[in-house]
Amino acid sequence: MWDLFNFLMPVSMVVNVVDPNCTYFQDMLMGEQYYIYNKVYPQNYTAGTSCKWVANSPPNSKIFLSCSDVIMPKSENCKEDHLIITSSGGNNLTETHRYCGEGSFSLITKGNSFTMNLFTSRGSVGGRFLCSITSIKDNIMQSDSDFQNPPVHVGCQCGWKNERRIVGGQETQVNEYPLMAGLVDRTEEVHVYCGATIISNKFVVTAAHCVQSRDPSNLLLLVGDHDYDTGSETDYAAIYSIVAYEMHPRYMPSTFMNDIALVKTDKINFNDNVGPACLPFRYTFDSFEHETVTLLGWGQTAFSGPLSHALQEVNVDVISNVECSMREDIDIVSNEICTYAEGKDSCQSDSGGPLLWQNQANKRVFLVGIISHGRGCATKYPAVNVRVTSFLEWIQERTGEYFCSSGRIFRYCDDISTLMTSKQNIKPWAIFVFWLCTGRVFCDTLCNYEQDVVPGVVLVLYPRNYSAGADCFWRFRSAIGTHVYLSCNINIPLTTNCSQDILTVWKSGLEYSSLGDGYCGKQYFSIFSENEILAIGLVSSWNSPGGELNCEITSIRNETEPVPDWNTGCDCGMEGMTRITGGQETGINQFPFMAGVIYKDDFFCGCTIIANRYLLTAGHCIYQTNPDDLLILVGDHDLSTGRDTNASKLYHVSAYEIHPSFNMTSWRNDIGIIQTSTVIKFGPAIGPVCLPFKHTYYDFAGQTGTILGWGLLKFSGVPSNTLQRADLTILSTRQCNFFDQPPTSYNELCTYEKEKDSCQHDSGGPVIWYDTSTERYVLVGIISHGKPCPSNTPGLNTRVTEYLQWIIDRTGRDTGYCVK
């Protein structure tokens, strides 16, 4: 927590004299960003340091200050070390804010002048800080009254499941899927001959071949049912007459191309057990490859077998259209979506039913496909279905309906001009809505908009207050060569892993990727976009009490004054801040060189940064994997939250190489090099370890080695969400061979401490040794293997000194390793 005080402070209270060699002045340009930091940042300032910074921005402007990394000793009323900042720029330090402790903060000055002082005590243990300032226009702060509230559509819900509990599938619970419907032909034997999905209170969607050549007057729609043979297990089953249907104009019966139809019925009465699916307006460019989807139907449980009277469900995987084309030996077009799971499939009479994908953030179910056709049931061939995202425009045009999408109503914005009666009334959100309409996409004017930001102008995220069932999305764009800056004070209900309400920020601008940072609780945070786009999402549960967002967004040009250059300067093995078995949790970003290997979206192994495009890991961690399935996680601490540090980032892998003599049976030469697709950006929380170039003939016997990892806390136990460390003793090869285990070679490094050890998923992580002469960490080993953890035998690690020449040869002599 910050110690923050606003009071008038006479000069007599300032006991430190500002060092004239640590006094800086800056005339600022509009929108430019300037950095303020202690002289030796990221290292700590020393006792007795006193510095001053003075800045002036252009007339009719203010100064926006953001301090993102402040670590200073905490004292009562900040009497010891503190930063003192004026909001008026006066030399007498009036209207001051005083800060000490650890955290981050931001403020906007009252005028166009700014003064900041650092005062420290003579007995200070030191600290550090990194801040930035930028000039913004004076008349930019907007209040709630500046906005015309768009119309709120009450009662808009979709895609809910009632969790109560096809071939290879299982029976659903009664009314588990309120969106499910069935088509009945009164001229045939009474059963559901095709599935359908409710999308509004007047329309359902099904496969075109389900209604082809049928008389609408003979058709009925069954909703709210589960076992249509009994009619007693639910009170919500109802039959509705069909008014009309329309098949897609390009439907081709011979090939099942465009196999989709709209069915209009009498008004369906919605309730907790009957309601619409969410349509995937937000996911129009998502292929859903490798996602799991759910098929529903009353179809046959085996090819040519009996029909199921009770609604069945089965989970299958979406495969790429390329793979599907190869397996089907036919062309699969972009408006089709293929699914496959061994022994699981849709079958006859399931046609027209839904393929459902559930958004894990808000638990809403989206209709992404319509069951169409395939070869038999549960064969080796994929099923081919209609891709709903390809037909959203047609659905909207032919129905003219308002559709709910994850709790909000979407519609075409062709008539959005009615919201704009004059140029003066056009608000920022409405400007973007108008822009959306020119691109003919679906939009929600309440809390789903996109907007351009420019340097010097601060926008306010709207709306500030949200209620239960919110599902909002914002995207902000700035010009090339700039970044979007977001600062937020939020008050969101705090839950474990933000499982209820969550504000998510995507620094990459790519929503629904694995790179989002989630926030809840009462807190302040600030974030820079990675490029010129920043995306923000808000989801709240249906029983949420609501919350408050006070967020400001501006655009900042790339820095004009350099911050310490981590990417070109030579340094390594630094400690960033002051549960492997028997270990302890590390400090956040305490070991900047620690990284993780993510395999198919799951944490798999540890690894260590050695250069800005290279990492070392165990060979068995990447053995026979596809580089496209791998990601490298850097700068993280708690894998479960994503909120404990702003430094975490994922990098794609372009290639890897395992030592040519690696033996999977004996684990000898268990080392591999990973190359990232792009340069890893170094900073206070991310940087390389030192390689042991100066210690090639040193066996480290008797020294303390520290192992790091997110592995299991005990054998067959649960993984640790937070990075753990354990200090072990390094044994000589001779000592290691005294234990009851296979002989150890000098290429292996033995570590041992009673009740302490590495464990599963620690593999590939570092064994580091602290060089007291340089105060740097050196990578001496790579965690490889051992007996179940912890055991009474040493852990076996790959000795890095024995592979230095191979590392240099394979990464290139121009890589530029630091020698400390």
Stockholm file with secondary structure:
# STOCKHOLM 1.0

chainA/1-820         MWDLFNFLMPVSMVVNVVDPNCTYFQDMLMGEQYYIYNKVYPQNYTAGTSCKWVANSPPNSKIFLSCSDVIMPKSENCKEDHLIITSSGGNNLTETHRYCGEGSFSLITKGNSFTMNLFTSRGSVGGRFLCSITSIKDNIMQSDSDFQNPPVHVGCQCGWKNERRIVGGQETQVNEYPLMAGLVDRTEEVHVYCGATIISNKFVVTAAHCVQSRDPSNLLLLVGDHDYDTGSETDYAAIYSIVAYEMHPRYMPSTFMNDIALVKTDKINFNDNVGPACLPFRYTFDSFEHETVTLLGWGQTAFSGPLSHALQEVNVDVISNVECSMREDIDIVSNEICTYAEGKDSCQSDSGGPLLWQNQANKRVFLVGIISHGRGCATKYPAVNVRVTSFLEWIQERTGEYFCSSGRIFRYCDDISTLMTSKQNIKPWAIFVFWLCTGRVFCDTLCNYEQDVVPGVVLVLYPRNYSAGADCFWRFRSAIGTHVYLSCNINIPLTTNCSQDILTVWKSGLEYSSLGDGYCGKQYFSIFSENEILAIGLVSSWNSPGGELNCEITSIRNETEPVPDWNTGCDCGMEGMTRITGGQETGINQFPFMAGVIYKDDFFCGCTIIANRYLLTAGHCIYQTNPDDLLILVGDHDLSTGRDTNASKLYHVSAYEIHPSFNMTSWRNDIGIIQTSTVIKFGPAIGPVCLPFKHTYYDFAGQTGTILGWGLLKFSGVPSNTLQRADLTILSTRQCNFFDQPPTSYNELCTYEKEKDSCQHDSGGPVIWYDTSTERYVLVGIISHGKPCPSNTPGLNTRVTEYLQWIIDRTGRDTGYCVK
#=GR chainA/1-820 SS CCCCEEECCCGGGCCSCCCGGGEEEEECCBTCEEEEECTTTTSCCCTTCEEEEEEECCTTEEEEEEEEEEECCCCGGGCSSEEEEESSCCTTCCSEEEECSEEEEEEECSSSEEEEEEECCTTCCCCEEEEEEEEEETTCCCCGGGSCCCCCCTTCCCCCCCCCCCBTCEECCTTSCTTEEEEEETTSCSSCCEEEEECSSSEEEECHHHHTTCCGGGEEEEESCSBTTTCCSCSCCEEEEEEEEEECTTCBTTTTBTCCEEEEESCCCCBTTBCCCBCCGGGTTCCCTTCEEEEEESCBSSTTCCBCSBCEEEEEEEECHHHHHHHHTSCCCTTEEEEEBTTBBCCTTCTTCEEEEECTTTCCEEEEEEEEECSSSSSSSCEEEEEGGGGHHHHHHHHCCCEESSSSEEBCCTTGGGGCSSGGGCCHHHHHHHHHHHTTCCBBTTTEEEEECCBTCCEECSCSEECTTCEEEEEEECCTTEEEEEEEEEEECCCGGGCSSEEEEETTSCTTSTTCEEECEEEEEEEECSSSEEEEEEECCTTCCCEEEEEEEEEEESCSSCCCCTTTSCCCSCCCCCCCBTCEECCTTSSTTEEEEEETTEEEEEEEEEETTEEEECHHHHTTCCGGGEEEEESCSBTTTSCSCSCCEEEEEEEEEECTTCCTTTCTTCCEEEEESSCCCCBTTBCCCBCCGGGTTCCCTTSEEEEEECCBSSTTCCBCSBCEEEEEEEECHHHHTTSSSSCCCTTEEEEEBTTBBCCTTCTTCEEEEEETTTTEEEEEEEEEECSSSSCSSCEEEEEGGGGHHHHHHHHCTTSCCCCC
#=GC SS_cons         CCCCEEECCCGGGCCSCCCGGGEEEEECCBTCEEEEECTTTTSCCCTTCEEEEEEECCTTEEEEEEEEEEECCCCGGGCSSEEEEESSCCTTCCSEEEECSEEEEEEECSSSEEEEEEECCTTCCCCEEEEEEEEEETTCCCCGGGSCCCCCCTTCCCCCCCCCCCBTCEECCTTSCTTEEEEEETTSCSSCCEEEEECSSSEEEECHHHHTTCCGGGEEEEESCSBTTTCCSCSCCEEEEEEEEEECTTCBTTTTBTCCEEEEESCCCCBTTBCCCBCCGGGTTCCCTTCEEEEEESCBSSTTCCBCSBCEEEEEEEECHHHHHHHHTSCCCTTEEEEEBTTBBCCTTCTTCEEEEECTTTCCEEEEEEEEECSSSSSSSCEEEEEGGGGHHHHHHHHCCCEESSSSEEBCCTTGGGGCSSGGGCCHHHHHHHHHHHTTCCBBTTTEEEEECCBTCCEECSCSEECTTCEEEEEEECCTTEEEEEEEEEEECCCGGGCSSEEEEETTSCTTSTTCEEECEEEEEEEECSSSEEEEEEECCTTCCCEEEEEEEEEEESCSSCCCCTTTSCCCSCCCCCCCBTCEECCTTSSTTEEEEEETTEEEEEEEEEETTEEEECHHHHTTCCGGGEEEEESCSBTTTSCSCSCCEEEEEEEEEECTTCCTTTCTTCCEEEEESSCCCCBTTBCCCBCCGGGTTCCCTTSEEEEEECCBSSTTCCBCSBCEEEEEEEECHHHHTTSSSSCCCTTEEEEEBTTBBCCTTCTTCEEEEEETTTTEEEEEEEEEECSSSSCSSCEEEEEGGGGHHHHHHHHCTTSCCCCC
//
